[in-house]
Amino acid sequence: MRLTGGGPAEVTKVLPVYLFDVSFVYFKLGRGSAIALTLLIVTIIFGKLLVRVFESPASKRIDQGN
């Protein structure tokens, strides 16, 4: 990714790399913090969804028995 400069028109640039460029290359710290906060919220929501999906049915039965 870094060797090609992000591909044609930087289409292969992932969000954390874009976050770094915005914050520390272009010194737009406000925009960088907004991107970071949005990425954090999306990651938390996605993580909670994955925990809910992959929670084992056996642990649900044990919790309901008590």
N, CA, C and O atoms as CSV, one atom per row, in Angstrom:
chain,resi,resn,atom,element,x,y,z
A,1,MET,N,N,0.824,-1.181,0.000
A,1,MET,CA,C,0.000,0.000,0.000
A,1,MET,C,C,0.877,1.256,0.000
A,1,MET,O,O,0.649,2.172,-0.791
A,2,ARG,N,N,1.842,1.297,0.855
A,2,ARG,CA,C,2.700,2.468,0.918
A,2,ARG,C,C,3.644,2.522,-0.273
A,2,ARG,O,O,4.060,3.606,-0.682
A,3,LEU,N,N,3.989,1.366,-0.836
A,3,LEU,CA,C,4.911,1.363,-1.963
A,3,LEU,C,C,4.278,1.953,-3.210
A,3,LEU,O,O,4.955,2.603,-4.006
A,4,THR,N,N,2.969,1.726,-3.384
A,4,THR,CA,C,2.290,2.244,-4.573
A,4,THR,C,C,1.725,3.632,-4.355
A,4,THR,O,O,1.174,4.221,-5.285
A,5,GLY,N,N,1.845,4.163,-3.164
A,5,GLY,CA,C,1.281,5.468,-2.888
A,5,GLY,C,C,-0.229,5.418,-2.740
A,5,GLY,O,O,-0.902,6.438,-2.886
A,6,GLY,N,N,-0.766,4.243,-2.451
A,6,GLY,CA,C,-2.202,4.114,-2.270
A,6,GLY,C,C,-2.936,3.711,-3.532
A,6,GLY,O,O,-4.166,3.737,-3.557
A,7,GLY,N,N,-2.224,3.343,-4.572
A,7,GLY,CA,C,-2.898,2.928,-5.796
A,7,GLY,C,C,-3.343,4.126,-6.603
A,7,GLY,O,O,-2.951,5.260,-6.326
A,8,PRO,N,N,-4.170,3.862,-7.612
A,8,PRO,CA,C,-4.638,4.992,-8.421
A,8,PRO,C,C,-5.528,5.922,-7.604
A,8,PRO,O,O,-6.548,5.503,-7.056
A,9,ALA,N,N,-5.140,7.152,-7.532
A,9,ALA,CA,C,-5.855,8.197,-6.789
A,9,ALA,C,C,-6.041,7.812,-5.330
A,9,ALA,O,O,-7.030,8.207,-4.714
A,10,GLU,N,N,-5.117,7.055,-4.769
A,10,GLU,CA,C,-5.113,6.634,-3.363
A,10,GLU,C,C,-6.389,5.908,-2.955
A,10,GLU,O,O,-6.875,6.108,-1.841
A,11,VAL,N,N,-6.944,5.071,-3.829
A,11,VAL,CA,C,-8.180,4.358,-3.530
A,11,VAL,C,C,-7.971,3.214,-2.551
A,11,VAL,O,O,-8.937,2.752,-1.943
A,12,THR,N,N,-6.738,2.739,-2.378
A,12,THR,CA,C,-6.494,1.632,-1.461
A,12,THR,C,C,-6.116,2.094,-0.061
A,12,THR,O,O,-5.746,1.270,0.775
A,13,LYS,N,N,-6.200,3.371,0.209
A,13,LYS,CA,C,-5.829,3.903,1.519
A,13,LYS,C,C,-6.901,3.521,2.542
A,13,LYS,O,O,-8.077,3.838,2.363
A,14,VAL,N,N,-6.494,2.846,3.603
A,14,VAL,CA,C,-7.432,2.439,4.639
A,14,VAL,C,C,-7.635,3.586,5.625
A,14,VAL,O,O,-6.850,4.533,5.661
A,15,LEU,N,N,-8.685,3.491,6.414
A,15,LEU,CA,C,-9.074,4.599,7.283
A,15,LEU,C,C,-7.998,4.992,8.297
A,15,LEU,O,O,-7.763,6.187,8.471
A,16,PRO,N,N,-7.328,4.046,8.981
A,16,PRO,CA,C,-6.279,4.486,9.918
A,16,PRO,C,C,-5.116,5.230,9.249
A,16,PRO,O,O,-4.548,6.150,9.836
A,17,VAL,N,N,-4.766,4.834,8.030
A,17,VAL,CA,C,-3.702,5.546,7.314
A,17,VAL,C,C,-4.179,6.944,6.924
A,17,VAL,O,O,-3.422,7.911,7.011
A,18,TYR,N,N,-5.433,7.045,6.497
A,18,TYR,CA,C,-6.015,8.354,6.184
A,18,TYR,C,C,-6.064,9.231,7.432
A,18,TYR,O,O,-5.789,10.429,7.372
A,19,LEU,N,N,-6.418,8.619,8.562
A,19,LEU,CA,C,-6.449,9.338,9.836
A,19,LEU,C,C,-5.072,9.902,10.175
A,19,LEU,O,O,-4.952,11.056,10.587
A,20,PHE,N,N,-4.050,9.096,10.004
A,20,PHE,CA,C,-2.682,9.558,10.273
A,20,PHE,C,C,-2.298,10.701,9.343
A,20,PHE,O,O,-1.742,11.708,9.783
A,21,ASP,N,N,-2.595,10.544,8.058
A,21,ASP,CA,C,-2.236,11.588,7.096
A,21,ASP,C,C,-2.940,12.906,7.408
A,21,ASP,O,O,-2.316,13.967,7.388
A,22,VAL,N,N,-4.227,12.839,7.693
A,22,VAL,CA,C,-4.982,14.057,7.985
A,22,VAL,C,C,-4.435,14.725,9.243
A,22,VAL,O,O,-4.256,15.942,9.281
A,23,SER,N,N,-4.172,13.923,10.270
A,23,SER,CA,C,-3.760,14.499,11.550
A,23,SER,C,C,-2.329,15.016,11.550
A,23,SER,O,O,-2.070,16.122,12.024
A,24,PHE,N,N,-1.392,14.221,11.020
A,24,PHE,CA,C,0.019,14.541,11.214
A,24,PHE,C,C,0.754,15.005,9.963
A,24,PHE,O,O,1.829,15.594,10.067
A,25,VAL,N,N,0.201,14.753,8.796
A,25,VAL,CA,C,0.837,15.248,7.580
A,25,VAL,C,C,0.263,16.617,7.227
A,25,VAL,O,O,1.001,17.550,6.910
A,26,TYR,N,N,-1.078,16.725,7.287
A,26,TYR,CA,C,-1.729,17.982,6.935
A,26,TYR,C,C,-2.052,18.846,8.155
A,26,TYR,O,O,-2.535,19.969,8.008
A,27,PHE,N,N,-1.788,18.325,9.365
A,27,PHE,CA,C,-1.983,19.044,10.629
A,27,PHE,C,C,-3.410,19.549,10.826
A,27,PHE,O,O,-3.624,20.631,11.373
A,28,LYS,N,N,-4.389,18.755,10.375
A,28,LYS,CA,C,-5.794,19.069,10.620
A,28,LYS,C,C,-6.242,18.212,11.804
A,28,LYS,O,O,-6.894,17.182,11.632
A,29,LEU,N,N,-5.885,18.650,12.990
A,29,LEU,CA,C,-6.099,17.843,14.184
A,29,LEU,C,C,-7.570,17.704,14.552
A,29,LEU,O,O,-7.975,16.670,15.083
A,30,GLY,N,N,-8.362,18.711,14.282
A,30,GLY,CA,C,-9.791,18.617,14.561
A,30,GLY,C,C,-10.464,17.564,13.700
A,30,GLY,O,O,-11.241,16.748,14.197
A,31,ARG,N,N,-10.166,17.583,12.409
A,31,ARG,CA,C,-10.726,16.578,11.501
A,31,ARG,C,C,-10.203,15.192,11.856
A,31,ARG,O,O,-10.948,14.213,11.799
A,32,GLY,N,N,-8.942,15.105,12.217
A,32,GLY,CA,C,-8.371,13.816,12.606
A,32,GLY,C,C,-9.025,13.256,13.856
A,32,GLY,O,O,-9.279,12.054,13.943
A,33,SER,N,N,-9.299,14.123,14.827
A,33,SER,CA,C,-9.956,13.638,16.044
A,33,SER,C,C,-11.395,13.229,15.766
A,33,SER,O,O,-11.892,12.292,16.390
A,34,ALA,N,N,-12.075,13.904,14.849
A,34,ALA,CA,C,-13.435,13.507,14.477
A,34,ALA,C,C,-13.428,12.143,13.789
A,34,ALA,O,O,-14.299,11.313,14.049
A,35,ILE,N,N,-12.460,11.911,12.921
A,35,ILE,CA,C,-12.338,10.608,12.254
A,35,ILE,C,C,-12.034,9.531,13.285
A,35,ILE,O,O,-12.605,8.442,13.231
A,36,ALA,N,N,-11.138,9.825,14.226
A,36,ALA,CA,C,-10.775,8.845,15.248
A,36,ALA,C,C,-11.962,8.499,16.146
A,36,ALA,O,O,-12.170,7.332,16.477
A,37,LEU,N,N,-12.726,9.490,16.535
A,37,LEU,CA,C,-13.892,9.243,17.384
A,37,LEU,C,C,-14.941,8.409,16.642
A,37,LEU,O,O,-15.522,7.485,17.211
A,38,THR,N,N,-15.176,8.737,15.382
A,38,THR,CA,C,-16.119,7.961,14.575
A,38,THR,C,C,-15.642,6.518,14.427
A,38,THR,O,O,-16.433,5.582,14.545
A,39,LEU,N,N,-14.360,6.345,14.171
A,39,LEU,CA,C,-13.796,4.999,14.045
A,39,LEU,C,C,-13.919,4.232,15.358
A,39,LEU,O,O,-14.189,3.031,15.341
A,40,LEU,N,N,-13.728,4.894,16.487
A,40,LEU,CA,C,-13.869,4.266,17.791
A,40,LEU,C,C,-15.305,3.809,18.029
A,40,LEU,O,O,-15.529,2.688,18.485
A,41,ILE,N,N,-16.271,4.660,17.728
A,41,ILE,CA,C,-17.674,4.309,17.934
A,41,ILE,C,C,-18.080,3.143,17.045
A,41,ILE,O,O,-18.766,2.229,17.502
A,42,VAL,N,N,-17.671,3.162,15.791
A,42,VAL,CA,C,-17.986,2.060,14.875
A,42,VAL,C,C,-17.344,0.766,15.361
A,42,VAL,O,O,-17.963,-0.295,15.289
A,43,THR,N,N,-16.112,0.841,15.855
A,43,THR,CA,C,-15.430,-0.347,16.360
A,43,THR,C,C,-16.127,-0.914,17.592
A,43,THR,O,O,-16.257,-2.131,17.715
A,44,ILE,N,N,-16.575,-0.062,18.499
A,44,ILE,CA,C,-17.288,-0.522,19.689
A,44,ILE,C,C,-18.598,-1.190,19.305
A,44,ILE,O,O,-18.926,-2.255,19.828
A,45,ILE,N,N,-19.355,-0.577,18.394
A,45,ILE,CA,C,-20.620,-1.160,17.962
A,45,ILE,C,C,-20.385,-2.505,17.274
A,45,ILE,O,O,-21.094,-3.474,17.548
A,46,PHE,N,N,-19.409,-2.566,16.399
A,46,PHE,CA,C,-19.095,-3.809,15.697
A,46,PHE,C,C,-18.623,-4.881,16.671
A,46,PHE,O,O,-18.981,-6.049,16.520
A,47,GLY,N,N,-17.832,-4.506,17.659
A,47,GLY,CA,C,-17.368,-5.459,18.666
A,47,GLY,C,C,-18.507,-6.021,19.493
A,47,GLY,O,O,-18.554,-7.225,19.748
A,48,LYS,N,N,-19.434,-5.158,19.920
A,48,LYS,CA,C,-20.595,-5.634,20.683
A,48,LYS,C,C,-21.459,-6.567,19.842
A,48,LYS,O,O,-21.980,-7.562,20.345
A,49,LEU,N,N,-21.609,-6.244,18.568
A,49,LEU,CA,C,-22.380,-7.111,17.674
A,49,LEU,C,C,-21.722,-8.476,17.537
A,49,LEU,O,O,-22.406,-9.498,17.574
A,50,LEU,N,N,-20.402,-8.504,17.380
A,50,LEU,CA,C,-19.699,-9.780,17.261
A,50,LEU,C,C,-19.788,-10.605,18.530
A,50,LEU,O,O,-19.944,-11.825,18.464
A,51,VAL,N,N,-19.693,-9.964,19.683
A,51,VAL,CA,C,-19.820,-10.687,20.946
A,51,VAL,C,C,-21.207,-11.298,21.049
A,51,VAL,O,O,-21.354,-12.441,21.481
A,52,ARG,N,N,-22.216,-10.550,20.657
A,52,ARG,CA,C,-23.591,-11.048,20.716
A,52,ARG,C,C,-23.810,-12.206,19.744
A,52,ARG,O,O,-24.506,-13.166,20.072
A,53,VAL,N,N,-23.223,-12.121,18.558
A,53,VAL,CA,C,-23.404,-13.174,17.550
A,53,VAL,C,C,-22.659,-14.443,17.942
A,53,VAL,O,O,-23.194,-15.542,17.796
A,54,PHE,N,N,-21.437,-14.309,18.436
A,54,PHE,CA,C,-20.618,-15.483,18.716
A,54,PHE,C,C,-20.696,-15.959,20.159
A,54,PHE,O,O,-19.934,-16.839,20.557
A,55,GLU,N,N,-21.587,-15.404,20.936
A,55,GLU,CA,C,-21.770,-15.872,22.303
A,55,GLU,C,C,-22.296,-17.301,22.254
A,55,GLU,O,O,-23.234,-17.593,21.512
A,56,SER,N,N,-21.702,-18.181,23.031
A,56,SER,CA,C,-22.065,-19.594,22.939
A,56,SER,C,C,-23.434,-19.854,23.566
A,56,SER,O,O,-23.763,-19.280,24.604
A,57,PRO,N,N,-24.227,-20.715,22.937
A,57,PRO,CA,C,-25.537,-21.052,23.493
A,57,PRO,C,C,-25.435,-21.745,24.856
A,57,PRO,O,O,-26.351,-21.635,25.671
A,58,ALA,N,N,-24.336,-22.455,25.112
A,58,ALA,CA,C,-24.160,-23.144,26.389
A,58,ALA,C,C,-24.095,-22.137,27.541
A,58,ALA,O,O,-24.647,-22.391,28.611
A,59,SER,N,N,-23.438,-21.015,27.336
A,59,SER,CA,C,-23.344,-20.022,28.405
A,59,SER,C,C,-24.706,-19.370,28.661
A,59,SER,O,O,-24.992,-18.958,29.785
A,60,LYS,N,N,-25.537,-19.277,27.635
A,60,LYS,CA,C,-26.888,-18.738,27.827
A,60,LYS,C,C,-27.728,-19.680,28.680
A,60,LYS,O,O,-28.500,-19.226,29.524
A,61,ARG,N,N,-27.585,-20.998,28.468
A,61,ARG,CA,C,-28.354,-21.968,29.244
A,61,ARG,C,C,-27.919,-21.952,30.702
A,61,ARG,O,O,-28.751,-22.081,31.599
A,62,ILE,N,N,-26.634,-21.798,30.942
A,62,ILE,CA,C,-26.133,-21.768,32.323
A,62,ILE,C,C,-26.637,-20.517,33.022
A,62,ILE,O,O,-27.042,-20.580,34.183
A,63,ASP,N,N,-26.619,-19.364,32.324
A,63,ASP,CA,C,-27.088,-18.111,32.920
A,63,ASP,C,C,-28.583,-18.173,33.233
A,63,ASP,O,O,-29.012,-17.629,34.250
A,64,GLN,N,N,-29.373,-18.809,32.400
A,64,GLN,CA,C,-30.807,-18.886,32.618
A,64,GLN,C,C,-31.148,-19.849,33.742
A,64,GLN,O,O,-32.201,-19.720,34.368
A,65,GLY,N,N,-30.274,-20.814,34.007
A,65,GLY,CA,C,-30.534,-21.809,35.060
A,65,GLY,C,C,-30.369,-21.237,36.453
A,65,GLY,O,O,-30.939,-21.781,37.398
A,66,ASN,N,N,-29.626,-20.182,36.616
A,66,ASN,CA,C,-29.390,-19.612,37.958
A,66,ASN,C,C,-30.428,-18.628,38.339
A,66,ASN,O,O,-30.372,-18.063,39.432
